[in-house]
Amino acid sequence: MARPIWTGSISFGMVNIPVKLFSAVSHKEVRFHMVHDADGARIKQKRVCSADGKEVPWEHIAKGYEVSPGQVVVIDPEELERLDPKATRSIDIEAFVNLAEIDPLFYESSYYLVPDRQATKAYALLVSAMKDSQRVGIARFVLRAKQYLAAVRPVGNVLMISTMLYADEIVPRSRLEGIPEKLPAPKEQELKMAEQLVESLSTRFEPEKYHDDYREKVLDLIKRKAKGERISLPRAPREPAKVVNLLDALKASLEQTRRPPKASFPTQLRRRARGRKSVQGGRSKSA
Protein backbone atom coordinates (compact mmCIF):
# COMPACT_ATOMS: atom_id res chain seq x y z
CA MET A 1 0.00 0.00 0.00
CA ALA A 2 1.40 3.38 -1.05
CA ARG A 3 2.02 5.93 1.69
CA PRO A 4 1.55 9.69 1.36
CA ILE A 5 4.74 11.72 1.07
CA TRP A 6 3.05 14.99 2.09
CA THR A 7 -0.14 16.05 3.84
CA GLY A 8 -1.73 19.48 3.63
CA SER A 9 -4.60 21.16 1.84
CA ILE A 10 -5.67 22.72 -1.45
CA SER A 11 -6.58 26.35 -1.04
CA PHE A 12 -8.47 28.52 -3.56
CA GLY A 13 -10.42 31.60 -2.58
CA MET A 14 -11.81 30.93 0.90
CA VAL A 15 -12.10 27.16 0.28
CA ASN A 16 -9.68 24.80 2.00
CA ILE A 17 -9.61 21.05 1.15
CA PRO A 18 -7.38 18.70 3.21
CA VAL A 19 -5.47 16.29 0.93
CA LYS A 20 -2.66 13.75 0.89
CA LEU A 21 0.08 13.71 -1.75
CA PHE A 22 1.12 10.40 -3.34
CA SER A 23 3.82 9.86 -5.94
CA ALA A 24 2.30 9.08 -9.35
CA VAL A 25 5.40 7.46 -10.86
CA SER A 26 7.79 4.68 -9.95
CA HIS A 27 11.05 4.90 -11.88
CA LYS A 28 12.53 1.58 -12.98
CA GLU A 29 16.17 2.41 -13.70
CA VAL A 30 18.76 -0.34 -13.27
CA ARG A 31 21.24 1.12 -10.81
CA PHE A 32 24.84 -0.06 -10.69
CA HIS A 33 27.47 0.39 -7.97
CA MET A 34 31.10 1.19 -8.62
CA VAL A 35 33.05 -1.94 -7.68
CA HIS A 36 36.58 -3.32 -7.97
CA ASP A 37 36.65 -5.59 -11.05
CA ALA A 38 39.03 -8.02 -9.31
CA ASP A 39 36.86 -8.88 -6.28
CA GLY A 40 33.54 -7.01 -6.71
CA ALA A 41 34.09 -4.93 -3.54
CA ARG A 42 32.39 -1.52 -3.39
CA ILE A 43 34.51 1.53 -4.20
CA LYS A 44 34.61 4.25 -1.54
CA GLN A 45 34.83 7.89 -2.55
CA LYS A 46 36.80 10.43 -0.52
CA ARG A 47 36.29 14.17 -0.21
CA VAL A 48 39.72 15.60 -1.01
CA CYS A 49 40.68 19.28 -1.01
CA SER A 50 42.04 20.33 -4.39
CA ALA A 51 44.46 22.79 -2.74
CA ASP A 52 46.33 20.58 -0.23
CA GLY A 53 45.26 17.09 -1.37
CA LYS A 54 44.04 16.15 2.13
CA GLU A 55 40.70 14.45 2.95
CA VAL A 56 38.12 16.88 4.39
CA PRO A 57 35.69 15.75 7.15
CA TRP A 58 31.98 16.56 6.74
CA GLU A 59 32.00 19.20 9.52
CA HIS A 60 34.42 21.31 7.45
CA ILE A 61 32.51 21.11 4.16
CA ALA A 62 30.53 24.20 3.22
CA LYS A 63 28.51 25.32 0.22
CA GLY A 64 30.20 27.68 -2.20
CA TYR A 65 29.13 29.52 -5.35
CA GLU A 66 31.68 30.51 -7.98
CA VAL A 67 30.80 34.07 -9.03
CA SER A 68 33.84 34.33 -11.33
CA PRO A 69 36.87 32.15 -12.14
CA GLY A 70 38.75 31.66 -8.88
CA GLN A 71 36.30 33.71 -6.77
CA VAL A 72 34.04 31.57 -4.57
CA VAL A 73 31.44 32.90 -2.15
CA VAL A 74 30.97 30.54 0.83
CA ILE A 75 27.42 30.37 2.23
CA ASP A 76 26.68 29.18 5.79
CA PRO A 77 23.80 26.70 6.31
CA GLU A 78 22.17 29.13 8.76
CA GLU A 79 22.06 31.81 6.06
CA LEU A 80 20.22 29.45 3.71
CA GLU A 81 17.78 28.36 6.44
CA ARG A 82 16.65 31.96 6.89
CA LEU A 83 15.80 32.10 3.18
CA ASP A 84 13.93 28.76 3.09
CA PRO A 85 10.30 29.10 1.97
CA LYS A 86 7.83 28.78 4.80
CA ALA A 87 6.30 25.29 4.81
CA THR A 88 2.63 26.30 5.01
CA ARG A 89 1.29 22.83 4.13
CA SER A 90 -0.96 24.48 1.60
CA ILE A 91 -1.30 24.17 -2.18
CA ASP A 92 -2.36 27.71 -3.03
CA ILE A 93 -4.15 27.93 -6.38
CA GLU A 94 -3.51 31.43 -7.73
CA ALA A 95 -5.27 31.18 -11.11
CA PHE A 96 -7.16 28.84 -13.45
CA VAL A 97 -6.02 28.50 -17.07
CA ASN A 98 -6.75 26.39 -20.15
CA LEU A 99 -4.75 23.15 -20.19
CA ALA A 100 -3.90 23.68 -23.88
CA GLU A 101 -2.06 26.90 -22.95
CA ILE A 102 0.59 24.97 -20.96
CA ASP A 103 3.44 23.62 -23.06
CA PRO A 104 4.36 20.08 -21.84
CA LEU A 105 7.96 21.35 -21.73
CA PHE A 106 7.10 23.00 -18.39
CA TYR A 107 6.10 19.77 -16.60
CA GLU A 108 8.45 17.96 -14.19
CA SER A 109 7.12 15.38 -11.68
CA SER A 110 3.51 14.28 -11.14
CA TYR A 111 1.63 13.32 -7.97
CA TYR A 112 -1.87 12.25 -6.94
CA LEU A 113 -3.92 14.39 -4.55
CA VAL A 114 -6.26 12.23 -2.45
CA PRO A 115 -8.89 13.91 -0.23
CA ASP A 116 -9.13 13.50 3.51
CA ARG A 117 -12.22 11.50 4.53
CA GLN A 118 -14.04 14.57 5.80
CA ALA A 119 -13.22 16.58 2.65
CA THR A 120 -14.66 14.29 -0.05
CA LYS A 121 -17.63 16.58 -0.83
CA ALA A 122 -15.52 19.72 -1.31
CA TYR A 123 -12.93 17.70 -3.26
CA ALA A 124 -15.62 16.32 -5.62
CA LEU A 125 -16.97 19.85 -6.12
CA LEU A 126 -13.54 21.12 -7.20
CA VAL A 127 -13.03 18.16 -9.56
CA SER A 128 -16.43 18.75 -11.20
CA ALA A 129 -15.94 22.51 -11.48
CA MET A 130 -12.55 22.09 -13.15
CA LYS A 131 -13.91 19.45 -15.54
CA ASP A 132 -16.93 21.56 -16.54
CA SER A 133 -14.86 24.70 -17.07
CA GLN A 134 -12.00 22.73 -18.68
CA ARG A 135 -9.50 24.60 -16.53
CA VAL A 136 -6.42 23.63 -14.53
CA GLY A 137 -5.21 25.40 -11.44
CA ILE A 138 -1.81 27.11 -11.30
CA ALA A 139 -0.52 26.86 -7.75
CA ARG A 140 2.50 27.19 -5.49
CA PHE A 141 3.40 24.81 -2.67
CA VAL A 142 6.42 23.77 -0.62
CA LEU A 143 7.72 20.19 -0.82
CA ARG A 144 10.96 19.10 0.87
CA ALA A 145 12.00 22.68 1.69
CA LYS A 146 11.59 23.83 -1.92
CA GLN A 147 8.84 26.00 -3.34
CA TYR A 148 7.31 24.70 -6.57
CA LEU A 149 5.13 26.13 -9.27
CA ALA A 150 2.54 23.47 -10.12
CA ALA A 151 -0.50 22.61 -12.22
CA VAL A 152 -3.51 20.97 -10.57
CA ARG A 153 -5.78 19.10 -12.99
CA PRO A 154 -8.57 16.51 -12.81
CA VAL A 155 -7.89 13.04 -14.24
CA GLY A 156 -10.99 10.88 -13.92
CA ASN A 157 -12.17 11.21 -10.31
CA VAL A 158 -8.84 12.25 -8.88
CA LEU A 159 -6.81 15.45 -8.90
CA MET A 160 -3.23 15.36 -10.05
CA ILE A 161 -0.55 17.95 -9.39
CA SER A 162 2.49 18.32 -11.63
CA THR A 163 5.47 20.40 -10.55
CA MET A 164 6.55 22.85 -13.25
CA LEU A 165 9.65 24.67 -14.38
CA TYR A 166 9.79 28.45 -14.14
CA ALA A 167 9.94 30.47 -17.35
CA ASP A 168 13.61 31.40 -16.89
CA GLU A 169 14.51 27.67 -16.72
CA ILE A 170 13.32 27.06 -20.28
CA VAL A 171 15.98 27.47 -22.98
CA PRO A 172 14.54 29.88 -25.60
CA ARG A 173 14.63 28.72 -29.21
CA SER A 174 16.43 31.92 -30.13
CA ARG A 175 19.59 30.57 -28.48
CA LEU A 176 19.74 27.53 -30.73
CA GLU A 177 21.95 27.44 -33.78
CA GLY A 178 20.77 26.01 -37.08
CA ILE A 179 17.06 26.80 -36.81
CA PRO A 180 15.99 27.97 -40.29
CA GLU A 181 14.34 31.37 -40.43
CA LYS A 182 11.91 30.07 -43.04
CA LEU A 183 11.13 26.45 -43.83
CA PRO A 184 11.34 25.50 -47.53
CA ALA A 185 8.04 24.53 -49.16
CA PRO A 186 7.88 20.72 -49.67
CA LYS A 187 7.23 19.21 -53.09
CA GLU A 188 3.65 18.04 -53.60
CA GLN A 189 4.55 14.35 -54.15
CA GLU A 190 6.87 14.27 -51.13
CA LEU A 191 4.25 15.93 -48.93
CA LYS A 192 1.58 13.47 -50.07
CA MET A 193 3.80 10.47 -49.30
CA ALA A 194 4.84 11.93 -45.95
CA GLU A 195 1.16 12.36 -45.02
CA GLN A 196 0.51 8.74 -46.09
CA LEU A 197 3.39 7.59 -43.88
CA VAL A 198 2.04 9.56 -40.92
CA GLU A 199 -1.44 8.13 -41.53
CA SER A 200 -0.12 4.54 -41.78
CA LEU A 201 1.63 4.93 -38.41
CA SER A 202 -1.30 6.68 -36.71
CA THR A 203 -3.06 4.83 -33.88
CA ARG A 204 -4.47 5.34 -30.40
CA PHE A 205 -1.90 5.88 -27.67
CA GLU A 206 -1.74 2.72 -25.54
CA PRO A 207 1.10 3.18 -23.01
CA GLU A 208 1.09 -0.48 -21.96
CA LYS A 209 2.27 -1.44 -25.46
CA TYR A 210 5.63 0.22 -24.92
CA HIS A 211 8.42 -1.36 -22.87
CA ASP A 212 11.91 -0.33 -21.86
CA ASP A 213 13.60 -3.00 -24.00
CA TYR A 214 17.08 -1.96 -22.90
CA ARG A 215 16.23 -2.28 -19.18
CA GLU A 216 14.66 -5.69 -19.77
CA LYS A 217 17.74 -6.87 -21.65
CA VAL A 218 20.03 -5.61 -18.87
CA LEU A 219 17.98 -7.40 -16.18
CA ASP A 220 17.99 -10.58 -18.27
CA LEU A 221 21.80 -10.29 -18.63
CA ILE A 222 22.20 -9.83 -14.85
CA LYS A 223 19.93 -12.82 -14.13
CA ARG A 224 21.84 -15.07 -16.53
CA LYS A 225 25.25 -14.00 -15.17
CA ALA A 226 24.05 -14.54 -11.59
CA LYS A 227 23.26 -18.15 -12.55
CA GLY A 228 26.79 -18.57 -13.86
CA GLU A 229 25.80 -18.66 -17.50
CA ARG A 230 28.55 -17.84 -19.97
CA ILE A 231 27.58 -14.80 -22.01
CA SER A 232 28.49 -14.40 -25.67
CA LEU A 233 28.24 -10.87 -26.95
CA PRO A 234 25.85 -10.41 -29.88
CA ARG A 235 27.13 -9.03 -33.13
CA ALA A 236 26.74 -5.32 -33.66
CA PRO A 237 23.74 -4.68 -35.93
CA ARG A 238 24.46 -3.52 -39.43
CA GLU A 239 23.78 0.11 -40.11
CA PRO A 240 20.95 0.59 -42.60
CA ALA A 241 21.94 1.82 -46.02
CA LYS A 242 21.74 5.59 -46.25
CA VAL A 243 19.08 6.85 -48.63
CA VAL A 244 20.06 10.22 -50.00
CA ASN A 245 16.93 10.84 -52.04
CA LEU A 246 14.03 11.97 -49.82
CA LEU A 247 11.41 10.46 -52.11
CA ASP A 248 13.19 7.09 -52.05
CA ALA A 249 13.35 7.26 -48.26
CA LEU A 250 9.59 7.91 -48.06
CA LYS A 251 8.85 5.01 -50.41
CA ALA A 252 11.07 2.67 -48.37
CA SER A 253 9.41 3.79 -45.15
CA LEU A 254 5.91 3.17 -46.54
CA GLU A 255 7.00 -0.28 -47.71
CA GLN A 256 8.35 -1.06 -44.25
CA THR A 257 5.05 -0.16 -42.57
CA ARG A 258 3.33 -2.86 -44.65
CA ARG A 259 5.58 -5.60 -43.22
CA PRO A 260 4.53 -7.50 -40.05
CA PRO A 261 6.19 -5.98 -36.95
CA LYS A 262 8.96 -7.86 -35.14
CA ALA A 263 8.19 -9.41 -31.76
CA SER A 264 9.14 -7.26 -28.76
CA PHE A 265 11.89 -8.36 -26.38
CA PRO A 266 9.44 -9.61 -23.66
CA THR A 267 7.66 -11.70 -26.31
CA GLN A 268 11.00 -13.12 -27.42
CA LEU A 269 11.78 -14.09 -23.82
CA ARG A 270 8.41 -15.82 -23.43
CA ARG A 271 8.91 -17.74 -26.69
CA ARG A 272 12.42 -18.75 -25.58
CA ALA A 273 11.04 -20.01 -22.24
CA ARG A 274 8.27 -22.00 -23.97
CA GLY A 275 10.87 -23.49 -26.30
CA ARG A 276 13.02 -24.64 -23.39
CA LYS A 277 10.00 -26.19 -21.64
CA SER A 278 8.96 -28.10 -24.77
CA VAL A 279 12.51 -29.45 -25.20
CA GLN A 280 12.65 -30.50 -21.55
CA GLY A 281 9.22 -32.10 -21.84
CA GLY A 282 10.31 -34.04 -24.94
CA ARG A 283 13.41 -35.31 -23.14
CA SER A 284 11.42 -36.47 -20.13
CA LYS A 285 9.00 -38.39 -22.34
CA SER A 286 11.81 -40.08 -24.26
CA ALA A 287 13.48 -40.97 -20.99
C-alpha positions in Angstrom: 0.0 0.0 0.0 1.4 3.4 -1.0 2.0 5.9 1.7 1.6 9.7 1.4 4.7 11.7 1.1 3.1 15.0 2.1 -0.1 16.1 3.8 -1.7 19.5 3.6 -4.6 21.2 1.8 -5.7 22.7 -1.4 -6.6 26.4 -1.0 -8.5 28.5 -3.6 -10.4 31.6 -2.6 -11.8 30.9 0.9 -12.1 27.2 0.3 -9.7 24.8 2.0 -9.6 21.1 1.2 -7.4 18.7 3.2 -5.5 16.3 0.9 -2.7 13.7 0.9 0.1 13.7 -1.7 1.1 10.4 -3.3 3.8 9.9 -5.9 2.3 9.1 -9.4 5.4 7.5 -10.9 7.8 4.7 -9.9 11.0 4.9 -11.9 12.5 1.6 -13.0 16.2 2.4 -13.7 18.8 -0.3 -13.3 21.2 1.1 -10.8 24.8 -0.1 -10.7 27.5 0.4 -8.0 31.1 1.2 -8.6 33.0 -1.9 -7.7 36.6 -3.3 -8.0 36.6 -5.6 -11.0 39.0 -8.0 -9.3 36.9 -8.9 -6.3 33.5 -7.0 -6.7 34.1 -4.9 -3.5 32.4 -1.5 -3.4 34.5 1.5 -4.2 34.6 4.3 -1.5 34.8 7.9 -2.5 36.8 10.4 -0.5 36.3 14.2 -0.2 39.7 15.6 -1.0 40.7 19.3 -1.0 42.0 20.3 -4.4 44.5 22.8 -2.7 46.3 20.6 -0.2 45.3 17.1 -1.4 44.0 16.1 2.1 40.7 14.4 3.0 38.1 16.9 4.4 35.7 15.7 7.2 32.0 16.6 6.7 32.0 19.2 9.5 34.4 21.3 7.5 32.5 21.1 4.2 30.5 24.2 3.2 28.5 25.3 0.2 30.2 27.7 -2.2 29.1 29.5 -5.3 31.7 30.5 -8.0 30.8 34.1 -9.0 33.8 34.3 -11.3 36.9 32.2 -12.1 38.8 31.7 -8.9 36.3 33.7 -6.8 34.0 31.6 -4.6 31.4 32.9 -2.1 31.0 30.5 0.8 27.4 30.4 2.2 26.7 29.2 5.8 23.8 26.7 6.3 22.2 29.1 8.8 22.1 31.8 6.1 20.2 29.4 3.7 17.8 28.4 6.4 16.6 32.0 6.9 15.8 32.1 3.2 13.9 28.8 3.1 10.3 29.1 2.0 7.8 28.8 4.8 6.3 25.3 4.8 2.6 26.3 5.0 1.3 22.8 4.1 -1.0 24.5 1.6 -1.3 24.2 -2.2 -2.4 27.7 -3.0 -4.2 27.9 -6.4 -3.5 31.4 -7.7 -5.3 31.2 -11.1 -7.2 28.8 -13.5 -6.0 28.5 -17.1 -6.7 26.4 -20.1 -4.8 23.1 -20.2 -3.9 23.7 -23.9 -2.1 26.9 -23.0 0.6 25.0 -21.0 3.4 23.6 -23.1 4.4 20.1 -21.8 8.0 21.3 -21.7 7.1 23.0 -18.4 6.1 19.8 -16.6 8.4 18.0 -14.2 7.1 15.4 -11.7 3.5 14.3 -11.1 1.6 13.3 -8.0 -1.9 12.2 -6.9 -3.9 14.4 -4.5 -6.3 12.2 -2.4 -8.9 13.9 -0.2 -9.1 13.5 3.5 -12.2 11.5 4.5 -14.0 14.6 5.8 -13.2 16.6 2.6 -14.7 14.3 -0.1 -17.6 16.6 -0.8 -15.5 19.7 -1.3 -12.9 17.7 -3.3 -15.6 16.3 -5.6 -17.0 19.9 -6.1 -13.5 21.1 -7.2 -13.0 18.2 -9.6 -16.4 18.8 -11.2 -15.9 22.5 -11.5 -12.5 22.1 -13.1 -13.9 19.5 -15.5 -16.9 21.6 -16.5 -14.9 24.7 -17.1 -12.0 22.7 -18.7 -9.5 24.6 -16.5 -6.4 23.6 -14.5 -5.2 25.4 -11.4 -1.8 27.1 -11.3 -0.5 26.9 -7.7 2.5 27.2 -5.5 3.4 24.8 -2.7 6.4 23.8 -0.6 7.7 20.2 -0.8 11.0 19.1 0.9 12.0 22.7 1.7 11.6 23.8 -1.9 8.8 26.0 -3.3 7.3 24.7 -6.6 5.1 26.1 -9.3 2.5 23.5 -10.1 -0.5 22.6 -12.2 -3.5 21.0 -10.6 -5.8 19.1 -13.0 -8.6 16.5 -12.8 -7.9 13.0 -14.2 -11.0 10.9 -13.9 -12.2 11.2 -10.3 -8.8 12.2 -8.9 -6.8 15.4 -8.9 -3.2 15.4 -10.1 -0.6 17.9 -9.4 2.5 18.3 -11.6 5.5 20.4 -10.6 6.6 22.8 -13.2 9.7 24.7 -14.4 9.8 28.5 -14.1 9.9 30.5 -17.4 13.6 31.4 -16.9 14.5 27.7 -16.7 13.3 27.1 -20.3 16.0 27.5 -23.0 14.5 29.9 -25.6 14.6 28.7 -29.2 16.4 31.9 -30.1 19.6 30.6 -28.5 19.7 27.5 -30.7 21.9 27.4 -33.8 20.8 26.0 -37.1 17.1 26.8 -36.8 16.0 28.0 -40.3 14.3 31.4 -40.4 11.9 30.1 -43.0 11.1 26.4 -43.8 11.3 25.5 -47.5 8.0 24.5 -49.2 7.9 20.7 -49.7 7.2 19.2 -53.1 3.7 18.0 -53.6 4.5 14.4 -54.2 6.9 14.3 -51.1 4.2 15.9 -48.9 1.6 13.5 -50.1 3.8 10.5 -49.3 4.8 11.9 -45.9 1.2 12.4 -45.0 0.5 8.7 -46.1 3.4 7.6 -43.9 2.0 9.6 -40.9 -1.4 8.1 -41.5 -0.1 4.5 -41.8 1.6 4.9 -38.4 -1.3 6.7 -36.7 -3.1 4.8 -33.9 -4.5 5.3 -30.4 -1.9 5.9 -27.7 -1.7 2.7 -25.5 1.1 3.2 -23.0 1.1 -0.5 -22.0 2.3 -1.4 -25.5 5.6 0.2 -24.9 8.4 -1.4 -22.9 11.9 -0.3 -21.9 13.6 -3.0 -24.0 17.1 -2.0 -22.9 16.2 -2.3 -19.2 14.7 -5.7 -19.8 17.7 -6.9 -21.7 20.0 -5.6 -18.9 18.0 -7.4 -16.2 18.0 -10.6 -18.3 21.8 -10.3 -18.6 22.2 -9.8 -14.9 19.9 -12.8 -14.1 21.8 -15.1 -16.5 25.2 -14.0 -15.2 24.1 -14.5 -11.6 23.3 -18.2 -12.5 26.8 -18.6 -13.9 25.8 -18.7 -17.5 28.6 -17.8 -20.0 27.6 -14.8 -22.0 28.5 -14.4 -25.7 28.2 -10.9 -26.9 25.9 -10.4 -29.9 27.1 -9.0 -33.1 26.7 -5.3 -33.7 23.7 -4.7 -35.9 24.5 -3.5 -39.4 23.8 0.1 -40.1 20.9 0.6 -42.6 21.9 1.8 -46.0 21.7 5.6 -46.3 19.1 6.9 -48.6 20.1 10.2 -50.0 16.9 10.8 -52.0 14.0 12.0 -49.8 11.4 10.5 -52.1 13.2 7.1 -52.1 13.4 7.3 -48.3 9.6 7.9 -48.1 8.9 5.0 -50.4 11.1 2.7 -48.4 9.4 3.8 -45.1 5.9 3.2 -46.5 7.0 -0.3 -47.7 8.4 -1.1 -44.3 5.0 -0.2 -42.6 3.3 -2.9 -44.7 5.6 -5.6 -43.2 4.5 -7.5 -40.1 6.2 -6.0 -36.9 9.0 -7.9 -35.1 8.2 -9.4 -31.8 9.1 -7.3 -28.8 11.9 -8.4 -26.4 9.4 -9.6 -23.7 7.7 -11.7 -26.3 11.0 -13.1 -27.4 11.8 -14.1 -23.8 8.4 -15.8 -23.4 8.9 -17.7 -26.7 12.4 -18.7 -25.6 11.0 -20.0 -22.2 8.3 -22.0 -24.0 10.9 -23.5 -26.3 13.0 -24.6 -23.4 10.0 -26.2 -21.6 9.0 -28.1 -24.8 12.5 -29.4 -25.2 12.7 -30.5 -21.5 9.2 -32.1 -21.8 10.3 -34.0 -24.9 13.4 -35.3 -23.1 11.4 -36.5 -20.1 9.0 -38.4 -22.3 11.8 -40.1 -24.3 13.5 -41.0 -21.0 
